[in-house]
Amino acid sequence: MPPFVTVAAYTPPGVGILAVGIVAEVFGPHGETLPGFDFALCTDRPGPVPTDLGVPLTVTHGLDRLASADLVIALPWAGFRTPLAPAVLDALSAAHERGSTVAAHCVGAFALASAGLLDGRRATTHWRFAELLARRHPDVTVEPDALYIDEGRIVTGAGAAAGFDLCLHLLRREYGAAMANAVARDVVLPSHRDGGQAQYLAAPVPEDCGDERLAEVLAWARENLHEPLPVAELARRALMSKRSFARRFTAATGTTPHAWLRSLRLSSAEELLETTDLPVEEIAHRVGYGSAAVLREQFVRRRGVPPRSYRRSFTNMP
């Protein structure tokens, strides 16, 4: 199945303006260096659509746009406790039956659940409304701690800014890490976050925080992935004890130094597999693994396939 090209975001009355901004940022234009998408917002009746901020948004496409999209995204809306019109639910179901990937994040998952698309599947939503989703739709296995859940042609994501995680995951899945990383850089975001919603509830701090000393260490680590990079060395460069460094690191990134490095190494390996002809052994050394066998073990455990199979899956991509 080819990667998606046409993207339609269903925009219900009371739509979350943050969600609109997220999908527009990810699937909108990014200049000539990145592939463009045929992206559009659509709604029940084209025209002014109220948003959660009270500012109307002009949407020019109707539900017929869902019938031609490769990727359909149901955006969250303020009135999610009230079921959507049958015509909307039918359009979402028809898109899935036709072969489209259907996604939703935050309370947009309630639209997919009402359409019956989540029955017998795992799903997530904003942690605050996970219990309500599970209570209303007992045939859905709700996982409130996940940032996103990929069930093939049905993908759901957590609340608010986790919409970026969902959209970048879809890009990574269909187009590879190189493109997801490029879009993430364009919108100044980490391309991948480890962990679940729980680690972001108390103090959601972006990866590139205001701690200048820590930011310099992170930048140095990115440029020296071929080195072992023990935590003791990172802490020394930050002029901190290991304990203080680990605490400051977790507060700033939402994850541990080991998890951050592992994610960075694997993401860099993905990009090298996609964009170069380097042998896997050489890639392993460049991203800090002692051998191709160690890279393969980590890649299979975290990505589900060995490096060579991953490379083959992107050989013929545009």
Residue, then its C-alpha position, 0 to 999 in steps of 0.5 A: m500500500p503506497p504512503f498517503v498523499t491526500v489528507a483530510a481533517y474532519t473539523p466539527p463545530g467547536v473544533g479545538i484550534l490547537a488541533v487544527g494548528i497541529v495538523a496544518e503544521v505537519f501536513g501543510p507546506h514545508g518548502e521545496t525540500l520536503p514532499g507536499f501533501d494534498f491537505a484540506l479541512c472539511t466539515d458537515r456544512p462548508g462555511p464558518v465553523p465555530t472553534d473552542l475559542g469562539v473564533p470562527l474558522t472558514v472551512t471550504h470542503g464538505l464531507d465528500r472530501l473524506a471519500s477521496a482522502d488516503l488519510v482521514i483525521a478526526l479532530p477533537w471538539a468541545g461538544f464531544r460528549t454529544p454524538l456526531a451526526p449519522a452522516v459524519l459517522d457513516a463517512l468515517s466508516a466508509a473511509h475506513e472500508r475504502g482502505s483509508t487510514v483513519a486517525a484521531h487524537c485527544v477526544g477525536a477518538f470519541a468520533l471513531a468510537s461512535a462510528g464503531l471503528l474502535d470496537g475490539r481494538r486498543a485506543t487512547t485519548h486524553w487521560r482526563f477522558a479515558e475513563l469516560l471513553a471506556r465506560r461509553h464504549p466497553d468494546v474498546t480497550v482504552e489505554p490511558d497512558a499511551l501517547y498514541i496507539d497504532e492499530g494499522r489503519i486505525v490510529t489514536g493519540a493522546g490529548a493536546a500537544a500529543g497530536f504532534d506525536l501522532c502525526l509525526h508517527l504517521l509520517r515516520r511509519e509511511y515515509g520514514a524517519a528522515m522525513a519525520n525528523a525533517v518536519a519535526r525540525d521545521v516545527v522545532l519539536p523532538s521527532h519522537r518522545d519515549g514513554g506515555q502520558a503520565q510523564y507529562l502530567a506534572a511538568p510537561v517541559p520541552e526537550d530543548c529547555g531553557d537550561e543553557r548548560l544542559a542544552e549544550v550537553l544535549a547538542w554535544a551528545r547529538e554530535n558524538l553519538h559514535e562515542p559510548l556517552p556514559v551518564a558520568e561523562l554527560a554529567r561531568r560536561a554539565l558540571m553536575s553530579k550524576r544524581s543531579f544531572a539525572r534529576r535535571f535531565t528528567a525534569a527537562t526532557g521527560t525521560t531518562p538519559h539512557a532512554w533519550l540516548r537510545s531513542l536518539r541512536l535508533s532514530s539516527a540509525e533509521e535515517l542512515l538506513e534510509t538515506t545512505d548505502l552504508p553497511v549496517e556494521e558502519i551505521a552501528h558504529r556511527v550511532g554508538y553501538g559496538s557491532a551490527a549485532v547489538l544494533r540489530e537486537q535493539f532495532v528488532r526490540r524497539r522497531g519490530v524489524p531488523p535493520r536490513s528489512y527496514r532499509r528494504s521497506f524504504t528503498n522504492m519510496p519517493 
